[in-house]
Amino acid sequence: MKFGKITGRVVSTQKVASFEGLKLVLVQPLDEKREPVGDAIVAVDTLQADVGQVVYFETSKEAGRVIETEMNPCDAAVMGIVDDINITENK
């Protein structure tokens, strides 16, 4: 799983049938220090996360498992909302 921050919403007038009723969001991937890494991606959000929230997301085959249909074209999905991050540095 990867960390990301919801930076916006995606509006689509037409969707694949398996995406009907689901929210699409822009997720900016983050590193362990919450710094942006790479480009933002579009992800399916079944948890109703808000813009500005830190989330963890999955890509590839695992992302498609958040949608109940057997076959769907989901490449990225929000899997959870992050409440807190504690980082301990090893010395």
DAWO-V879470 format. One record per backbone hydrogen bond with DSSP energy under -0.5 kcal/mol. CO is the residue of the C=O (numbers start at 1). NH is the residue of the N-H. If there is no record, write none. Layout:
{{CO	NH} {CO	NH}}
//
This chain:
{{2	57} {3	30} {4	55} {5	7} {5	28} {6	52} {8	26} {10	12} {10	24} {16	19} {16	20} {17	20} {19	22} {23	45} {24	10} {25	27} {25	43} {26	7} {26	8} {27	29} {27	41} {28	5} {29	37} {30	3} {31	34} {35	31} {41	27} {43	25} {44	46} {44	78} {45	23} {50	53} {53	6} {54	82} {55	4} {56	79} {56	80} {57	2} {58	77} {59	62} {60	63} {60	64} {61	64} {62	65} {63	66} {64	67} {75	60} {76	44} {77	58} {78	46} {80	56} {86	88} {87	89}}
//
